[in-house]
Structures are given as structure tokens and as C-alpha cells.
Amino acid sequence: MKSRLIVLMALLAMLPITGMQKEPETCAVVSANRTNIFKSVQESIEKGKFIFVDAYVFTNENVFDSLKKAHEQGAHIEVQVGNFAQNRELLEKLQELGIQAQEVPGLHMKRILISEQNPRTGLPGKSTVFMGSSNLSYYAYKNFEAATSTQDATNYFMQQFRNHERIATQTTPPQSTQKLQVLDTPCGLQVFTSRSYKLGESKALRIDSLANSTNPHRLLYISSMNWNAPAVTQALINAYREGVDIKVIVNGSALRGGNEQLAQLHNAGVPVYVFDPRGEKREAQHSKLLLRFDGSDTLVINSTANLTPQGNRELNLDEYNPDPQVAEYFKEAFDDYIANHCIPYGEIELPASQPSQGTKRKLTFEKQPANKKPKR
């Protein structure tokens, strides 16, 4: 009798408990190996019932085809894109299909929200949040891009969705007198916006807290395409002096826009790694990540904003994620990228120092070449 009871209890333990929310799952994705960073999210789009896209650049016809397929199957779709001239062809195609699509000045996000139920009338049910540095272009697979794909995180999905709904009313940059908050101690998976928070200064605060930690193992990676962030620069120098192991990763375009601050980091001993310092390649280091390892405690700040003043002026997001597997995955990807694709700042023949202007490199977000599929 006792053995039967044990077997019955084991079987009951395997059954789902009614009303219990599934644990959210986050997958880290990079495109450094020339992979299609959108592959899994395209599959989710084609099965989705409610789909919301906010993208600075949208020129990828494969993603468009996935949206078209979902539309033909009755999905409700909303698309908002930045005021980038090359967006207009696909924007017009979406509108011709009857999909709600519009241009939003200042939009710099790279985000796709997918749910099985209408988030305007209740909980989303099964859901996906895809966001990071990767524009919806074919060029994303050539750049070093970083993104996360999070499944079934109800509260987090609703934070993202409420932000999507507010975008059209937030196109005016904050006034200089407007007080934006500096983020202190968020817990769990959350998202914060450039219209409410100083994203750069909030990262500096997180670096300061790592510098003040007493853990023997403290590690920080931080990446941006361009660099003009005095508060972050000083926080990194202070943290390095306090014994934090730091790696800074930037694109070659940062040498023309943040050269003075990169020199300050280098002169203080902070390791800085640069991709394509001479501007000879068409691809770019385009990720915008902060990875913080404080003993066993980890934090990933996955951002759509470069570390420049423009990053705060644009419509951008920071995702705070404490998942250690996500942190480790991005760390391994960075270590490989630094070893095989970047040059230490001290080994670069630098151009004449220029004032930091937050230079924005002009990128080409090309269409798919005729009769040619993008590399996977």
C-alpha cells in the first residue's frame, strides 16, 4: 500500500498545477557567426495571433514574409518604424496588406512582441519578447549583434506592451529641465525606457555598486557601437582601480566620436577592444550590452541605445535580466569576438584626437541582393 502511495504522489507531482505560471525562459542570441539572428522569432511570428513590431530599421523581406504569412492566418499586427528612408518600401507593402503600420520619429528600438491572446483585454497567454541591438535588416547577420528572446514572462511582456502603446505619444525629446530618474536596484526581469530614465547614468550606478562589492570575483563587460558617456567612463575607471576585471568593446567609429574618453580608459589601464578601427569593413560592432558578474550574482543590461547623448534622446529601452545562463552565453560570445575580431586600443594607430561628439556612423541597411539568399 505504501509503495502504491509513493507512485501516486510521484505521478501527481508530474502534473501541471492549475493556475501556475510557467517559468519564463530567456535565450541569448548573437549574430557574430553570420547566423540569421531572426530565425527563431520568424517561426514565432508565423504562429502568433497578436504581433507588435517596433524597429528603427525594417528592410528585411524575410521578416516581412513572416508577418505576411501571419496576417493571412488572421493575426492582428501593428508595426512602428523609425524615420529611416529605406523603411518606406516595406512600410508601404504592409499598409497595402491592411496591416497597421506607421513611421515614428525618434524611434530607435529593435523589438518584436508576440502573444496568443490580446494583451489589451487581458493576459497575453503564451508570449515572446525579442529585443536587442539588431535592426530588422539583412545587415544584422554581418554585424556583431546581441539580442534576447524571452518566452512566457507575463509581467515583463506587459511592461513591454504598455511601452509599445505609449510610443506614438512620446516622440518629443525630453526637455533639459525634465527630471529623468537614475535607476538604482531593480530586481528580476524588467524593462526601462529613455523617456523615464537616464540610461547611461543608470549603467554607471550599476558599475559603481560593483566597484563597492566585496566579492573576490568581479567582472564587467560593456559594449557600444560609439562612445560618449562621461559618467560611464569615470565609473569604469573607478571600478578598475577597485580591482574589477573590465573589458570595453566598441566599434571603430567610436575612435572618431569618443576618442578622448577611450584614451582616458586606456591610460587608466582599462582594457578597450576595437572592431575595424580603420573603417575598412562594411559590418560593425553594433551590440549594446553590459554584463556584470558580482560573485554568483549576475546582471545583463540588454539595450537598444548606444552609450552616447543621442541614446537618451531617442526612444530606447534597457532590459535588466539576472539570468546567469544569459550572462555566461554573452560572455563566451564576447571572449571569442575579442580574441578573433578586435584589436586592443593600445595597438591602434590613432587619428588626431577630436572632441567627443557622439559621432554616428552611417550604416547601409541593404535589401536582399537579387536572386541571392542572405548567408545563414
N, C-alpha and C positions, 0 to 999 in steps of 0.2 A: 504493500500500500504506500509506504514511504517513497519507494523508488518511482511509482507512478506519479505521485505528487510532485516530485522533483522534475520529472519530464514535462508535466503540465505547466509548471512555473517557467521552465526554460522556453517552452513554445509561446507562452503568453508574453514573455519578455521580448520576443522577436516581432510581435505585432505592433503596428503604429498606434500611438495613443491619440485618440480623437482630440483635435484642437491644438495639438502640439505643433509649433512652428519648426520647420526643417532648419537645421543649422545652415547659415549662409556659407557659401563656398566661393572663394576668390582664387582666380587663376591669373598668374602674371604672364605677360606676353611681350616678346621683343621681336623686332624685325631685322636684327643685325645679321642674321644668316640668310638674308634675301628671301625670307619666307613671307607668305601672304598673311599679314597680321590681322586681316579682316575675315579669314576663312571661317572660323567658328561662329563669329557674330553674324555672318551672312546666313549660315544654316539656321540660327535662331530667328533671324528676321523672317525667313521664308515660312516659319511655323508660327510666327507671332500674330496676335489678334489686335494689339494696340502697340503702335511703334512711334517713337518720338526721337527725332534726329536734330541735334544742334551742332553745326560744323562750320568752322571758319572757311574751309575749302571743301568743295564737293564736286570732284571731276571724275570719280571712279565709276565707270559704267557697269562693272561687276556688282558693286553695291546697289547701283540704280536698278539693275536687273532683278536683284533680290527683292527690293522694295516693290517693283512692278509685279512680281510673282505674288507677293503677299497681298497687294492691292486687288489682284484678280481673284484671290481667295476670300475677299471680303474684309481684310484688315483695315482698321482705322489708322491713318498715317498722318503725322504732322512733321514738316521739315522746316528748319530755320537755318539760314546760311549767312556767312559774313558778306560784307560788301567787297567781294573779290570778283573782278571782271570775268574770269574764266568759269565762275559758278553758273553763269546765266544760261548756258545751253541746257544743262541738266535741270536747272530750276524751271525753265520753260517746258521741258518734257514732263516733269512732274505735274505742273499745272494743267497741261493738256490732258493728262490722265484723270484729272479731277482730284488730285491729291493736294491737300492744304500745304502750300509751300510759299515762303516769303524770305526776303532779304532783311537782315537786321544789322544796321551799322554798329561797329564796335564789337561784334560777336567774335570771340577767339577760341571758343570751346571746341572740343572734339569728343562728342558724347552721343551714345545711342541707348535709348531706354526701350525695353520690350516687355510686355506683360500679356497674360492670358485674359485678364479682366480689366474693366475700365477703372483706372485709378481716380477718376473724377466722381465716381459713385460708390467707391468702397475700396477694399484692399486689392492689390494687383494680382493676387494668386501667384502662379509661377512667374518669375521675372528675371530679367538680365539687365545689368548696368555695365556698359562698355565705355571706358573713358581713358584718356591719357594724352600723349603728345602727338599722336598720329592723325594728320588730316586725312579726309576721305579722298585720297588721290592715289594714282598709280605710283607716285614717287615715294610713298611711305615705305614700300618694301626695299627701297635703295638706302634710305636714311637709317641711322640708329634711332629707333623709336621704342617707346615703352608704354604699355597700357595694362589695365586690369579688366578682367571680366568677372563680375560678381553675380552669383545666382541666388535667388530666393532670399534676399535680405530685405524684408518688408519695410522696416523703418527707414533704412538707407535709401531704398528705391523711392519712397515717398518724399524724402528730403530732396532728391534729385528732381523728381517730377514737379514739386512745388516751385523749384528754381526755374525749370523749363517754362512753366506758366507765367512767371514774372519777367522773363527776358524781354518781351516786346515793350514793357514799360520801364526798362532800366537802361535805355540806350544813351542817356545823358551822363557824361563822366561826372564823378563826384566833385563838388566844389572844393576849393582849397581850404575853406573854413569847415567843411563837413568832417565830423569826428568819426573815423573808422576805428574799429576795435583791433587790438592786438591779441591774438589767440594765446591762451595760457595752457590749460590742461584738459584737452578733450579726451574722452575715454571711448574705446570701441570704434567701430567703423562709422565715420561721419564725413560730411562734405561742407566746405566753407567757400564763400564767394568773394570776389574782388569788390563788390558793392557794399559789403558789410565789414570786411576785414582787410587789414594791411597784410597781404600775403607774404611779402618779403620779410617784414619785421617780425611776423609770427614765426617764420622759419628761424630767424636769428634768436628768438626767445627759446626755441627748442634746442638750438645749438648751445646756448648759454646753460640750459639745465643739464645738458650732457657734460659740459665742462665742470659743473659743480658736483657731479656724481662721484661717489667714492668707489664705484665698481672698478676692478683692475682691468677688465676688458671693455674698452670703449672705442667704438669705430663709427666713422661717419663718411658716407659717400654723398656727393651733391653734384648735380649736373644741370646745365642750362646751355641753350644754343649761344646766346650772347650774355654779357655780364656787365651790369652796372647797378650794384646793390651794396652801398657803403655799410649798412647795418649788418648784412650777412658777412661781408668781407671782414669787418672788425671782430664779429663773433667767432669766425673761423680762426683768426689769428689768436684770439684769447684762448679758445679751446685747444689749439695746438700747443700753446705754451703750458696748458694744464695737463698735457700728456695724452690727449685724444689722438688716435690714429685717423688721419683725414686724407681723402682723395677728392680732388675737384676735377671735373670733366667738362670741357667746353668745346665749342666749335671754333674753327679758325677765324670766323667772323668776329669773335669776341676780342681778338687782338686789336681790331680797329675801333671797337666801341668801349671796351673795358680794360684797355691795356694798363692803365695806371693801377687799377685795383688788382689785376692779375700779378703785376710786378710787386705790389705790396705783399700779396700772399706768398709769392716765390721768395722774396727777400726775407720773409719771416720764417721760411723753411717749410711752408705748407706745400705738399706735392700738388702740382697742377699739370693736367694732361690735356693736350690739344689735338683735335682731329683736323687734318687738312689745313695746316697753318698757312700754306701758300695759296690757298683757294684754287687748286688745280682740278679738284673733283667736283662733279655736279651734286653728289649726295652730301649730307650734312649730319653732324651730331645734333639731333633735334629733340632728344629726351629732356624732361624737366622733372627730376626726381631728387628726393632726399631720403637716404637710408640711414637710420640711426640704430646702433646696437649698443645698448646700455646693460652689460651683463647679459642675462637671459631675456631682458625686455627689449622688444624691437618696435620700431615705428617706420612706416613708409609714408612719405608725403608725395603722392602722385598728383602732378599739377599739369594744367594746360597753359600756365603762364611762364614766360621767361623771367629770369631774375634781372629785370630792368624796370624803370618807372612806368614804361608803357604797359607792362604786365598788370599793374594795378589799375591803369586807366581803362583797359579793355575789359570785356565781360569774360572772366576767367573763373576757374574752380581749383580748389585744393582738396584732394581726398586724403583723409588720415586713416591709415589701415595698420592695425597692430599685429597682423598675421605673420608669424616668424617664417613660414614657408615662402610667402611672397617676398619678404626681405632677403632671404637666402637666394632665391632664384634670381632676383635682380642683381645681387652682389656678384654671383657667379658670372652673369652676363657682362657686368661691368669689368670684372677682372680679365675676362677673355678679350673684351673690346680694348681695354687699356694696353694689354700685352701685345696685341696684334694689329691695332689700327691707330693708336695715338702716339704722340711724341711728347716727352717731358718738356715743360715750358723752358727749362734751362738749356735745352739743346737746340732751341729755335733761333734762327737769325731774325731778330725782330725789326719791324718797321719803326720809324721815328715815333716816339711817344706822342700820343694825341689826347686831348681832353676826352673824358668819358662822355659819350653822347647817347649810349644805348643804341648803337647802330643796328639797324635791322637789315639783315642780308636779304636781297631779293631772290626768292626761290621760284623755280619754274614748276608748276603743278600740271604736268603734261597729260594729254589724253593718251589712251592706249594706242600704240602705233597701229596703222592699218594692217590687217591680216596677220597680226602678231600678238600672241598672248604674253602677258607680263610673266617674268620669272617667278617661280614659286620657291 
